[in-house]
Amino acid sequence: MQTTVEPPRAAAEAEVTAAGWPRYWPLLLLGAAVVPGLLLFSVGRWMDSPAVQAWRTVCLAITTQALPFLLLGTALSGAINAFVPARVFTKVLPKRAAFAVPVAGMAGVVLPGCECASVPVANSLIGRGVTPAAAFAFLLSAPAINPVVLTATAIAFPASPVMVLARLLASLATAVVMGWLWLWLGREEWLRPVARHTGHRPGHSRFTEFRTGFQHDFLHAGGFLVVGAMAAATFNVAVPRSVLDTFAGSPWLSVLFLAALAIILAVCSEADAFVASSLTGFSPTARLAFMVVGPMVDLKLIALQAGTFGRAFAVRFSAATTVVAVLSSALIGAVLL
């Protein structure tokens, strides 16, 4: 029986030079030198275009504007988690959830906060035993009716001081109604808070617990903030200014359009009054809707809520909040404005 001998691996050996390099190493070296340079050159030329520069500016502006408030909110969340005993919340809030909702909503008047900060704080409150309905009422009211926002509104509308009252009433009504709606229609399976320990554990350092909770919340929420800012910047660049003028003539369409614009622009609540005052072609009620909807529902908030409480919650809660906020703005705007 004749046996066949495998040929030597001449092909493989031929590919390797005496120095151990592949024969085609000059092509690899050339590609390694040229391809990254071409990519960097192409990206650099693309980044210099006016549209991309505008997108980059808006995205950085939204992120930079919201980041200090997110930092404050996550620090407050970590402090609540580590230093505030759970019994404090049970003493401050009424035992009945229906009464706890308006109390939590009115607490937003005295506790300054941004919409980015309110999400981790609400998550921490739920973890400390506060009923979700009351935590969500605070989540909506704190960025909309705190003293900083109301003062900014008064400065932005010096000729219309009633706009401050209209914003306060419409925002507070939306927060309380949404809290009661959660009591009535909310489902526990829609709400999936981020898994983390809550409260001080005996034998552990409070400062270590504060640092751990703060670091976790800030890094987690910060990523979703950037995603929302990128989406808002894309809309700012893609939609022409002429579209704004198309809707300004209709009273109802202008309200709906500015409500949708507030969701997409994602302007911080401390600055949205100045944006609203510049929209002089729209009715006062439409501009009120812009200021009521924006601090409660926008792209970065939806992203933050989805990352903190789950997508099932964020979709339902954001949609319902938008409807309630628009109706509250239209009703109170018709009476006061």
Buried (B, 14 or more C-beta within 10 A) or exposed (E): EEEEEEEEEEEEEEEEEEEEEEEEEEEEEEEEEEEEEEEEEEEEEEEEEEEBEEBEEBBEBBBEBBBEBBBBBBBBBBBBBBEBEBEEBBEEBBEEBBEBBBBBBBBBBEBBBBBBBBBBBBBBBBBBEBBBBBBBBBBBBBBBBBEEBBEBBBEBBEEBEEBBBBBBBBBBBBBBBBBBBBBEEBEEEBBEBBEBEBBBEEEEEEEEBBEBBBEBBBEBBBEBBBBBBBBBBBBBBEEEEEEBEEBBEEEEEBBBBBBBBBBBBBBBBBBBBBBBBEBEEBBBBBBBBBBBBBBBBBBBBBBBBBBBBBEBBBBBBBEBBBEBBBBBBBBBBEEBB
